[in-house]
């Protein structure tokens, strides 16, 4: 490259390991690209007739120098008498672009205007489940850049790594490993406990969550600790609403927040079973009523005509007492309680026919008369009369 006064751009290939005198007699060069094989700048490198005298510009004084190598270990440059310099990389280079400015700052000291060739934009990324697509700023003039992101770590963590970068221009290309430091932070994940219902007295159903925020098709399989879903409600808990809590969920790449759900215990349904039939009953009969609730709750009864059939209670039992003939509807019902719904009513019909006589011989000394309440009567009168005739007993309604 000696004596090329119009030279503005030059590329020194990757195979050169030691540079000696390369450029001479030109101060118009604008961009010099030095391949990645270089290991040292030798004495009289890039100087030619330039001696480094005070006020004298080197051939690279107006140049951007791009040093693709990250293996240079020496720069043959020294001050012989305080004014004259010999060999090495001239100190008056406009900008020296290197792969790793930190390394060359240590090697070259503060004598050069060092800049990075390429800078990655990211310092912090949120986890996506995919290899992050790193973006960058390219300072290598006239070169295209391609990055292989396939080996870039994707899990949460802080990384100081080298990323392989390919730079290419017309008819020449090279690869470098550019330092890159970045952090991948956890992605937010919401675990929302699903609301569920059951009836009083039943076991709790299986609890589950709906998740919002999984990345790249991931599922609960990524949990290092699965969520624990609990409630205070048991089979004996009263009807009402109870929170379902979510705790303990952990995953390497997610920051998990839990939202409680609700267990609703509904009143249990109940039915009335009443198999009793009312046939061949007469006035004065007292009939024990035997309907039962599926919830084992006490049954109550009512009569459609209390003048014909009344409901009485003795101890814990209830009875239907027939007062006169006719058709009466008996109803069994159960109103429910805090844990049970009201049962559907059950109806039964009692029909008692009229048995009347116009007269009874008062000369028959074998008959005894009683009123409906069991009090002995002196004579046969209107109303309900119980007649005891020797060993037979009749209930007669006299109108």
C-alpha positions, 0 to 999 in steps of 0.5 A: 500500500506504499505510495498510494496517495489516492488510497481511501479504503484498504482491507488487510486479510485474516491471514496476516499475523504480524504487520510491518510497514504497510502504508506510506506516503498517503494521508487520504485513507479514510477506512482501514480494515485489519483482519482477525488473524493479526497478533502484533503490530511490528516496528515501523508498522503503518509509518513509512517515512512518518517518524511521529515528530511533533506536529507531523500527521501520520498516514492514518491521521484522518482514518477510521481503523477497524481492528477485527482481531481480538488477539493482538498482544503487542504494539511496538511503540515507544518514545525515544527522546520525548519527541520522536516515536518509532513503529507500531500503530500511530497514536493520531488515528481518528478512531480505532474501532475494536471488538473489545474496547475494554481489552484494548484499553488495557493493552494500548492505554489511553493513547487511542480513541477507542470505540466498539465495532458493534454494541448490543442494545439490550441490557434487560429482556423479559423471558419469552420462552424463545431464544432472544433476538438480540439487536445491535448498533453497527459502527463498521462503515460499509459492512453488513452484519449477521448474528446467529442467535441460536445459541443465545441463552433463553432462561432467566439469568444474567449473562456475560457471553460472546456472540458470534457476528459475521461482517461482510462487504464486497468480496470479503467477510470475517467473523468476530465474537462480540462481548455481550452482557444482558439479563433475562428477567422473569415473565409475569404469570397469573394463577387464577383459582377457578370458582366451583360449587357443590351441595351441602354434605358433599366432598369438595370437588377437585380444585384447579387454576386458569393460567394467564401468561405462559410463554411459547406454548408452555404449561404447568409442566414448567413448575418447579413447585406446583400450586397448593389449592386449599380451603377451610370448607369441609363436608360439615361446613354450612351452606355459604361461600368459602375462599380457595387459596393458591400458594407455593407456586414456583417456576424458574422463568416466571414470577407467579401471582395467585388470585383466590377463587370461591367455593360455593356450598349450596343448600342440599335438595331433599325429598319426602317419602310417604308410602302410607295409604288411608283406606277403610278408616272410620270416624274416631280413628287416630292414625300415626303419620309416617312420612320421612325426609331424605335429609332426616329433617322433621316432617310437618302435616296440615289438613285441608279441613280441620273440622273433618280431620285434625293433626295432633302431636304426642311426643315426637309423633304426629297423628291424624284424628278423624272427626267426621265423614267426608273427603280431606287432603292431608299434606306433608311438608318440610320447609328446609333449614340453613343447609337444605332446600324446601321439599316438594309437598306430598298430599294424601286423601282420606275419605270417610263415608257417613254411617247414620241411623235414625233411631236406637232402641232405648230399651236395649240395656246392652248398649252404651253410648259415648261422645267423640271425646270419650265421655259416656253419654246418657242418651243417643244424641246428634253428632258423633256417637260411639256405641258399644254393643256387647263386644262390638263397637261402632262410631255413628254420625247422627244428623 
